[in-house]
Amino acid sequence: MTANDIGATAKTASRTVADLCDDRELVVVSNREPYSHDREDGEITVDRPAGGLTAALDPVMQTVSGTWVAWGDGDADREVVDADDTVAVPPEDPAYDLRRVWLDDEQVEGYYYGYSNQVLWPLCHLDTAKATHDEAFWRIYRDANADFADAVLDSTGSDPVVWFQDYHLALAPRLVRERRPDAFLAHFWHIPWPSWDTFHACPQYEQLLNGLLANDLVGFHTEAYCRNFLDCVDAATDARVDRNTNSVSYRGHRTFVRSFPLGIDASRQAELAESDAADDYWRRFRETYDVDPDTALGLGVERLDYTKGIEERLAALEHFWRENPEYRGEFTYVQKGTESRSGIEAYDRLRKRVGEEIERINDRFGTDDWTPIVNLTDHIPEAGLAALYREADLGIVTPVRDGMNLVAKEFVACQTRDPGALVLSELAGAAEQLGDEAVLVHPHDTPGFADAVEAALSLSRSERRTRIADLQRVVHADDVFAWVESTFEAAVAIERGRRTIRGDASAALDD
C-alpha cells in the first residue's frame, strides 16, 4: 500500500478542527516550535518541520489559522518577531501566527533538562531510580509553565480553543483556565501515564493533577494509560471519577479522558521510500558499508535513550549470533542512534556504554568480510531513513517502555517492496495496535528475544507479505490526521453536550 485511501487527510482533519473552532481562535501549545530561524553564514535561514507532530499539525494550522505557542530556541528567532514576540508562518505564504516564548539558560536547564526530563520522563517510564527530585527543577518548571500560559492569554480572546501538547506543560492549563473560564482546553500526553504506585513517587503529584484537570479533554495513546490516570486521580484527589464515562468532576469542572493513538503521515513515508533520493541513499549505503545484497538486514532507529531498550537488544543479538552461528555473515544489524539530552548524566553514560558494547560484539563475531553491527551516528536525511526502513528484513523496535513508538509505524509504512517483519516490544504502546501481526518480544527476556529474531528471519515470504499488508492497513487508517480528527470529534461532542445542558438550564429558568 503506497497511498492513504482509507485514512483521514490534512483536509478532513482541518474540517473537523474548524467545526469546533467556528469563530473561536485555535491555539496549539508545545515545547518544540514548528519553524525556527537560525543564522548560517550571516544569513537567516528557516528550519521547517521535517516529520513528527509539528509536521503533521502544520498543514492543519495553515488551514484553520490561529496561533502556535512554543519555545523559541533558534539563534535568530528574536530577530524576526514583532513587538508581541510573534512571527507569521510559513514564511513564503503566512497562514498562522507563531508566538514564541523565551527561556533563559536557567529555565532551559531547570524546566526542560531538569523537571521535564529528569523527573517526569523517568517516572512516567517506570524508572523511579533515575528521577532527580531537585526543588529548583520544580520551581523553574512552574515558572516556565506560567510563561507559556501568559503567552496563550496574551494571544487569545475570551473563549479560545487551546490544545496543549505533552508533559512539559502540565501546569499551564490551570493557569489559563483561571483567566479564561470559557475556553475549551485539551491536552495530549505523549508518553506513558504510570500506575498510582509509581506516580505517587512524584512529590508534586497533586499539583500536576490539578493542572491537567483544568482541561475539558485529556488524551493518551492507550486505554491502559487512561485507566492509570483515572486511578491516580481517584487515589490522590477528592474528585468524583466516573468510570462509565471516563470522566472526572473536580472543582466544579468536568474533564473527559480518552485514548487517541498517535499515528504518522503514512502516505508521505511510503512516497519517501519510493523516491529517487531513497534509491540513491541505499546505493551509497551499500557501497560505504559493503553490505552484500543477499545478507539479511535488521534495523533499529531511536534516540539514545534508556527507555528504548538498546542495551537489551544488543544483549539479545549477541545471544542470537552465539546460539545461531549459521547467521554470522548472513545477518547484519544496523543501529541508527541519535544523540539525545547531552549533559544529563544518565544519557551520557548510556551513549558511552552502547558504543563500547557495539565495538565489543563486533570484535567477538566480526570477520575481515563482515561487520555484525553497523553503528550510524551521523545525520541521515528523511529519504535515507526511508530507504533503510524499506530495505530492512527486520524492523527491531524493542523499548523497555514507550508511550507509542512511531518508528514501528514508519518501518511498516516504508515496506513498499520485498516485505520484512516487525519485531516489536510488548511494552510499547504501539503493541496495542500492531501486536497481532508483529513478532512480539519482551525486551528483558534475552533468550526469548533471540529466538524471536530467528523466528522472524524464518518467516516465509507469503507470511511476511500477509503480516505487512495487515499492518499497513492499520498504519494508513490510523494515521496522524485520523489522530487529529478523532481528538477534535471528541472535543466537538463534549462541547455540543455542554451547550445542550446550558440550553436546558436556560429554558428551565425561563419557565
C-alpha positions as CSV (number, residue, x, y, z in Angstrom):
1,M,0.0,0.0,0.0
2,T,1.5,3.3,-1.0
3,A,-1.4,5.7,-0.8
4,N,-3.6,6.6,2.0
5,D,-7.0,5.9,0.6
6,I,-8.7,4.9,3.8
7,G,-7.4,7.2,6.4
8,A,-8.0,10.8,7.2
9,T,-6.2,13.6,5.4
10,A,-5.0,17.0,6.4
11,K,-8.1,18.5,4.7
12,T,-10.6,16.3,6.5
13,A,-8.8,16.8,9.8
14,S,-8.8,20.6,9.2
15,R,-12.6,20.5,8.6
16,T,-13.1,18.7,11.9
17,V,-11.0,21.2,13.8
18,A,-12.9,24.0,12.1
19,D,-16.2,22.5,13.3
20,L,-15.1,23.0,16.9
21,C,-13.4,26.3,16.5
22,D,-16.0,28.0,14.3
23,D,-15.3,31.7,15.1
24,R,-13.1,30.8,18.0
25,E,-9.3,31.0,17.8
26,L,-7.3,27.8,17.8
27,V,-4.1,27.8,19.9
28,V,-1.6,24.9,19.8
29,V,0.9,25.0,22.7
30,S,4.1,22.8,22.6
31,N,7.6,22.9,23.8
32,R,9.0,22.5,20.3
33,E,8.3,25.1,17.7
34,P,7.2,24.3,14.1
35,Y,9.6,26.7,12.5
36,S,12.8,28.1,13.8
37,H,15.1,30.8,12.5
38,D,18.9,30.4,12.5
39,R,21.9,32.2,11.2
40,E,24.1,30.5,8.7
41,D,27.0,32.4,7.0
42,G,25.5,35.6,8.1
43,E,22.1,34.9,6.5
44,I,18.8,34.0,8.4
45,T,17.6,30.6,7.4
46,V,14.3,28.8,8.3
47,D,14.3,25.3,9.7
48,R,11.0,23.7,8.6
49,P,9.1,20.8,10.1
50,A,10.5,17.6,8.7
51,G,8.4,15.0,10.5
52,G,6.6,14.1,13.6
53,L,3.9,16.1,15.4
54,T,5.0,19.6,14.1
55,A,5.0,18.5,10.5
56,A,1.5,16.9,10.9
57,L,-0.1,19.8,12.6
58,D,1.4,22.5,10.4
59,P,-0.9,21.9,7.4
60,V,-3.9,21.9,9.8
61,M,-2.9,25.2,11.3
62,Q,-2.4,26.6,7.9
63,T,-6.0,25.8,7.0
64,V,-7.7,27.0,10.2
65,S,-5.2,29.8,11.1
66,G,-4.8,30.6,14.8
67,T,-1.7,30.7,16.9
68,W,1.0,28.3,17.8
69,V,2.8,29.0,21.1
70,A,6.2,27.4,21.5
71,W,9.7,27.9,22.9
72,G,11.8,30.0,20.5
73,D,15.2,28.2,20.6
74,G,16.6,29.3,17.2
75,D,19.6,31.6,17.4
76,A,17.9,34.1,15.1
77,D,14.3,33.7,16.4
78,R,14.3,37.0,18.2
79,E,15.4,38.9,15.1
80,V,12.2,38.1,13.1
81,V,9.4,38.5,15.6
82,D,7.3,41.6,16.1
83,A,6.7,43.6,19.3
84,D,4.4,40.8,20.5
85,D,7.1,38.1,20.0
86,T,5.1,36.8,17.1
87,V,6.1,35.9,13.5
88,A,3.7,34.8,10.7
89,V,4.5,31.4,9.2
90,P,5.2,29.7,6.8
91,P,7.5,32.5,5.6
92,E,6.5,32.2,1.9
93,D,2.8,32.2,2.5
94,P,1.9,33.3,6.0
95,A,-1.2,31.5,7.3
96,Y,-0.9,31.5,11.1
97,D,1.0,33.1,13.9
98,L,3.9,31.6,15.8
99,R,4.1,33.1,19.3
100,R,7.5,32.5,20.8
101,V,8.2,32.0,24.5
102,W,11.7,32.9,25.6
103,L,13.5,30.7,28.1
104,D,16.9,31.7,29.6
105,D,19.6,29.2,30.3
106,E,18.5,28.6,33.8
107,Q,15.0,27.8,32.6
108,V,16.2,25.5,29.9
109,E,18.2,23.6,32.5
110,G,15.5,23.5,35.1
111,Y,12.3,23.2,33.1
112,Y,13.4,21.2,30.1
113,Y,16.5,19.2,31.1
114,G,15.5,19.2,34.8
115,Y,11.9,18.6,35.8
116,S,10.6,17.5,32.4
117,N,13.4,15.1,31.6
118,Q,14.9,14.1,35.0
119,V,11.6,13.8,36.9
120,L,8.5,13.4,34.7
121,W,10.2,11.4,31.9
122,P,11.8,8.6,34.2
123,L,8.7,8.5,36.4
124,C,6.3,8.0,33.5
125,H,8.6,5.4,32.1
126,L,8.6,3.5,35.4
127,D,12.2,4.2,36.2
128,T,11.9,6.0,39.6
129,A,15.6,5.4,40.4
130,K,16.6,7.8,37.7
131,A,14.3,10.6,38.9
132,T,16.2,13.6,40.4
133,H,14.0,15.4,42.8
134,D,15.6,18.8,42.9
135,E,13.4,21.6,44.4
136,A,14.9,24.1,41.9
137,F,13.7,21.9,39.0
138,W,10.1,22.2,40.2
139,R,10.3,25.9,40.8
140,I,11.7,26.6,37.4
141,Y,9.2,24.2,35.7
142,R,6.4,26.0,37.5
143,D,7.7,29.4,36.3
144,A,8.2,28.2,32.7
145,N,4.6,26.9,32.6
146,A,3.4,30.3,33.8
147,D,5.4,31.9,30.9
148,F,3.7,29.6,28.4
149,A,0.3,30.3,29.9
150,D,0.9,34.1,29.8
151,A,1.7,33.7,26.1
152,V,-1.5,31.9,25.5
153,L,-3.5,34.5,27.4
154,D,-1.8,37.4,25.5
155,S,-2.7,35.7,22.2
156,T,-6.4,35.0,22.7
157,G,-9.8,36.4,23.4
158,S,-12.4,35.2,25.9
159,D,-13.2,31.7,24.6
160,P,-10.3,30.2,22.6
161,V,-9.8,26.5,21.8
162,V,-6.4,25.6,23.3
163,W,-4.6,22.3,22.7
164,F,-1.6,21.6,24.9
165,Q,1.0,19.0,24.0
166,D,2.9,16.8,26.3
167,Y,4.4,16.5,29.7
168,H,6.4,19.8,29.6
169,L,3.1,21.8,30.1
170,A,1.2,20.0,32.9
171,L,0.6,23.1,34.9
172,A,-0.3,25.6,32.1
173,P,-4.0,24.5,31.7
174,R,-5.0,25.5,35.2
175,L,-3.3,28.9,34.8
176,V,-5.2,29.5,31.5
177,R,-8.5,28.2,33.0
178,E,-8.3,30.7,35.8
179,R,-8.2,33.6,33.4
180,R,-10.2,32.1,30.5
181,P,-13.1,30.2,32.2
182,D,-15.0,29.8,28.9
183,A,-12.1,28.4,26.9
184,F,-12.1,24.9,25.6
185,L,-8.9,23.3,26.8
186,A,-7.5,19.9,25.6
187,H,-4.2,18.2,26.4
188,F,-2.5,15.3,24.8
189,W,0.1,13.4,26.9
190,H,2.6,11.8,24.5
191,I,4.4,9.5,27.0
192,P,3.0,6.7,29.2
193,W,0.9,7.5,32.2
194,P,2.1,5.3,35.1
195,S,0.2,3.5,37.8
196,W,-0.6,5.3,41.0
197,D,2.2,3.4,42.9
198,T,4.7,4.9,40.5
199,F,3.2,8.3,40.1
200,H,3.0,8.6,43.9
201,A,6.8,8.8,43.9
202,C,6.5,12.3,42.5
203,P,6.3,14.8,45.3
204,Q,4.2,17.2,43.2
205,Y,1.6,14.7,42.1
206,E,-1.3,16.8,43.4
207,Q,-0.2,20.0,41.6
208,L,0.3,18.1,38.3
209,L,-3.2,16.5,38.5
210,N,-4.7,19.9,39.4
211,G,-3.1,21.4,36.3
212,L,-4.3,18.6,34.0
213,L,-7.8,18.5,35.4
214,A,-8.4,22.1,34.2
215,N,-8.7,20.7,30.8
216,D,-12.0,19.7,29.2
217,L,-10.4,16.8,27.4
218,V,-7.2,14.8,28.3
219,G,-5.9,12.3,25.7
220,F,-3.5,9.4,26.0
221,H,-2.2,6.9,23.5
222,T,-3.9,3.8,25.0
223,E,-6.8,2.8,27.2
224,A,-4.3,1.4,29.8
225,Y,-2.9,4.9,30.3
226,C,-6.4,6.3,30.6
227,R,-7.1,3.8,33.4
228,N,-3.9,4.6,35.1
229,F,-4.7,8.4,35.0
230,L,-8.1,7.8,36.5
231,D,-6.6,5.6,39.2
232,C,-4.2,8.4,40.1
233,V,-7.0,11.0,40.2
234,D,-9.1,8.6,42.4
235,A,-6.3,8.0,44.8
236,A,-4.8,11.5,45.0
237,T,-7.8,13.9,45.0
238,D,-11.3,14.3,46.2
239,A,-12.6,14.3,42.6
240,R,-15.5,12.2,41.5
241,V,-14.3,9.7,38.9
242,D,-17.0,8.2,36.6
243,R,-15.6,5.0,35.1
244,N,-18.6,4.6,32.9
245,T,-18.0,7.8,31.0
246,N,-14.2,8.0,31.7
247,S,-14.7,11.5,33.2
248,V,-13.7,13.4,36.3
249,S,-15.6,16.0,38.1
250,Y,-13.3,18.3,40.0
251,R,-13.6,21.8,41.3
252,G,-17.0,22.3,39.6
253,H,-15.5,21.2,36.2
254,R,-15.7,18.0,34.2
255,T,-12.8,16.5,32.4
256,F,-13.2,13.7,29.9
257,V,-10.3,11.2,29.5
258,R,-9.9,9.4,26.1
259,S,-7.4,7.3,24.2
260,F,-6.2,8.7,20.8
261,P,-3.4,6.5,19.4
262,L,-1.0,8.8,17.6
263,G,-0.1,7.9,14.0
264,I,2.2,9.1,11.3
265,D,1.8,10.6,7.9
266,A,1.9,7.1,6.4
267,S,1.4,8.2,2.8
268,R,4.3,10.6,2.9
269,Q,6.5,7.9,4.4
270,A,5.6,5.5,1.6
271,E,6.3,8.2,-1.0
272,L,9.7,8.9,0.6
273,A,10.5,5.2,0.4
274,E,9.8,5.1,-3.3
275,S,11.7,8.3,-4.1
276,D,14.8,8.6,-6.2
277,A,16.6,10.1,-3.2
278,A,15.9,6.9,-1.3
279,D,17.3,4.8,-4.1
280,D,20.4,7.0,-4.2
281,Y,20.9,6.7,-0.4
282,W,20.5,3.0,-0.4
283,R,23.1,2.6,-3.2
284,R,25.6,4.8,-1.3
285,F,24.9,2.9,1.9
286,R,25.6,-0.5,0.4
287,E,28.9,0.8,-1.1
288,T,30.0,2.5,2.0
289,Y,29.4,-0.4,4.4
290,D,30.0,-3.2,1.9
291,V,26.6,-4.7,2.5
292,D,26.0,-7.9,0.5
293,P,22.6,-7.8,-1.2
294,D,22.0,-11.4,0.0
295,T,22.7,-10.5,3.6
296,A,19.6,-10.2,5.8
297,L,19.3,-6.8,7.4
298,G,17.9,-5.8,10.8
299,L,17.3,-2.1,11.7
300,G,16.9,-0.2,14.9
301,V,16.2,3.6,14.9
302,E,15.8,5.7,18.0
303,R,17.2,8.4,20.2
304,L,19.9,7.2,22.5
305,D,17.6,7.0,25.5
306,Y,17.5,4.4,28.3
307,T,13.8,3.7,27.6
308,K,14.5,2.5,24.1
309,G,15.9,-0.9,25.1
310,I,19.1,-0.6,23.1
311,E,21.3,-2.4,25.6
312,E,18.8,-5.2,26.0
313,R,18.6,-5.5,22.2
314,L,22.4,-5.7,21.9
315,A,22.4,-8.5,24.5
316,A,19.8,-10.4,22.6
317,L,21.7,-10.0,19.3
318,E,24.9,-11.3,20.9
319,H,22.9,-14.3,22.2
320,F,21.4,-14.8,18.8
321,W,24.8,-14.9,17.0
322,R,26.3,-17.1,19.7
323,E,23.5,-19.7,19.5
324,N,23.0,-19.4,15.7
325,P,26.5,-19.4,14.2
326,E,25.0,-20.0,10.7
327,Y,23.7,-16.4,10.7
328,R,27.2,-15.0,11.2
329,G,27.9,-13.3,7.9
330,E,24.3,-13.8,6.9
331,F,22.5,-11.2,9.2
332,T,23.7,-7.7,9.8
333,Y,22.2,-5.3,12.3
334,V,22.1,-1.5,11.6
335,Q,21.8,0.7,14.7
336,K,20.8,4.3,14.0
337,G,21.1,6.2,17.2
338,T,20.6,9.9,17.6
339,E,22.3,11.7,20.4
340,S,19.8,12.9,23.0
341,R,19.8,15.2,26.0
342,S,23.5,15.6,26.2
343,G,24.6,16.8,29.6
344,I,22.2,14.6,31.6
345,E,24.5,12.0,33.2
346,A,22.2,9.0,32.5
347,Y,22.2,9.8,28.8
348,D,25.9,10.5,28.6
349,R,26.7,7.2,30.3
350,L,24.3,5.3,28.0
351,R,25.9,6.7,24.9
352,K,29.3,5.5,26.1
353,R,28.0,2.0,27.0
354,V,26.2,1.5,23.7
355,G,29.3,2.4,21.7
356,E,31.5,0.1,23.8
357,E,29.0,-2.8,23.5
358,I,28.8,-2.5,19.7
359,E,32.6,-2.4,19.5
360,R,32.9,-5.5,21.8
361,I,30.3,-7.5,19.8
362,N,31.9,-6.6,16.5
363,D,35.3,-7.7,17.9
364,R,33.8,-11.0,19.1
365,F,31.9,-12.1,15.9
366,G,33.2,-9.9,13.1
367,T,35.5,-11.1,10.3
368,D,37.5,-9.4,7.6
369,D,34.5,-9.6,5.3
370,W,31.6,-9.0,7.8
371,T,30.7,-6.5,10.5
372,P,27.8,-7.7,12.6
373,I,26.6,-4.3,13.7
374,V,26.8,-1.1,11.6
375,N,26.6,1.8,14.0
376,L,25.2,5.0,12.4
377,T,25.6,8.2,14.4
378,D,25.6,10.9,11.7
379,H,22.5,12.7,10.5
380,I,20.5,10.7,7.9
381,P,18.1,12.6,5.6
382,E,14.5,11.6,5.7
383,A,14.7,9.8,2.3
384,G,17.8,7.9,3.5
385,L,16.0,6.7,6.6
386,A,13.0,5.6,4.5
387,A,15.4,3.6,2.3
388,L,16.8,1.8,5.3
389,Y,13.2,1.0,6.5
390,R,12.3,-0.2,3.0
391,E,15.3,-2.5,2.7
392,A,15.4,-3.9,6.2
393,D,14.3,-7.5,6.6
394,L,13.6,-6.9,10.3
395,G,12.5,-3.7,11.9
396,I,13.5,-4.2,15.5
397,V,11.6,-1.8,17.8
398,T,12.0,-3.0,21.4
399,P,11.7,-0.3,24.0
400,V,11.6,-1.2,27.7
401,R,8.7,1.3,27.9
402,D,7.3,3.7,25.3
403,G,4.1,5.7,25.1
404,M,3.5,4.7,21.4
405,N,6.7,4.5,19.3
406,L,6.2,5.8,15.8
407,V,9.4,4.1,14.4
408,A,7.4,0.9,14.3
409,K,4.8,2.6,12.1
410,E,7.4,4.3,9.9
411,F,9.0,0.9,9.3
412,V,5.7,-0.6,8.3
413,A,4.7,2.3,6.0
414,C,8.1,2.2,4.2
415,Q,7.8,-1.6,3.4
416,T,6.9,-1.0,-0.2
417,R,8.9,-3.7,-1.8
418,D,10.1,-7.1,-0.6
419,P,8.3,-7.4,2.7
420,G,10.1,-7.7,6.0
421,A,8.9,-8.4,9.5
422,L,8.3,-6.1,12.5
423,V,9.9,-7.3,15.8
424,L,8.1,-5.3,18.5
425,S,8.3,-5.0,22.2
426,E,5.1,-5.9,24.1
427,L,5.9,-2.9,26.3
428,A,5.5,-0.3,23.5
429,G,2.2,1.4,23.3
430,A,2.2,0.5,19.6
431,A,1.7,-3.2,20.5
432,E,-1.9,-2.4,21.2
433,Q,-2.5,-1.7,17.5
434,L,0.3,-3.7,15.8
435,G,0.9,-6.6,18.1
436,D,-1.3,-9.1,16.3
437,E,0.9,-9.1,13.2
438,A,4.2,-8.3,14.7
439,V,6.6,-10.7,16.2
440,L,6.3,-9.7,19.9
441,V,9.2,-9.9,22.3
442,H,9.8,-9.0,25.9
443,P,13.0,-6.9,25.9
444,H,14.2,-8.3,29.2
445,D,13.9,-11.9,28.1
446,T,17.3,-12.2,26.3
447,P,16.9,-15.9,25.1
448,G,13.3,-15.4,24.1
449,F,14.2,-12.2,22.2
450,A,17.0,-14.0,20.3
451,D,14.6,-16.8,19.5
452,A,12.1,-14.2,18.1
453,V,14.8,-12.8,15.9
454,E,15.4,-16.2,14.5
455,A,11.7,-16.9,14.1
456,A,11.2,-13.6,12.3
457,L,14.0,-14.3,9.9
458,S,12.5,-17.7,9.2
459,L,9.0,-16.4,8.1
460,S,8.1,-17.3,4.6
461,R,7.7,-14.6,2.0
462,S,3.9,-15.2,1.9
463,E,3.6,-14.9,5.7
464,R,5.7,-11.7,5.7
465,R,3.6,-10.2,2.9
466,T,0.3,-11.0,4.7
467,R,1.6,-9.6,8.0
468,I,2.9,-6.4,6.4
469,A,-0.3,-5.8,4.4
470,D,-2.4,-6.1,7.6
471,L,0.0,-3.8,9.5
472,Q,-0.1,-1.2,6.6
473,R,-3.9,-1.2,6.7
474,V,-3.8,-0.2,10.4
475,V,-1.0,2.4,9.9
476,H,-2.7,4.1,7.0
477,A,-6.1,4.1,8.5
478,D,-5.0,5.3,11.9
479,D,-2.6,7.9,10.7
480,V,-1.7,11.2,12.3
481,F,-4.6,13.0,10.6
482,A,-7.0,10.4,12.0
483,W,-5.5,11.2,15.4
484,V,-6.2,14.9,14.9
485,E,-9.7,14.1,13.6
486,S,-10.7,11.8,16.4
487,T,-9.4,14.2,19.1
488,F,-11.5,17.0,17.7
489,E,-14.5,14.8,17.1
490,A,-14.4,14.1,20.8
491,A,-14.0,17.7,21.6
492,V,-17.0,18.7,19.4
493,A,-19.1,16.1,21.1
494,I,-18.1,17.4,24.6
495,E,-18.8,21.0,23.6
496,R,-22.2,20.0,22.0
497,G,-23.2,18.2,25.1
498,R,-22.4,21.2,27.3
499,R,-24.3,23.6,25.0
500,T,-27.3,21.3,25.3
501,I,-27.1,21.3,29.1
502,R,-26.7,25.1,29.2
503,G,-29.7,25.4,26.8
504,D,-31.8,23.1,29.0
505,A,-30.8,25.1,32.1
506,S,-31.8,28.4,30.5
507,A,-35.1,27.0,29.4
508,A,-35.8,25.8,32.9
509,L,-35.1,29.2,34.3
510,D,-37.4,30.9,31.7
511,D,-40.2,28.5,32.8
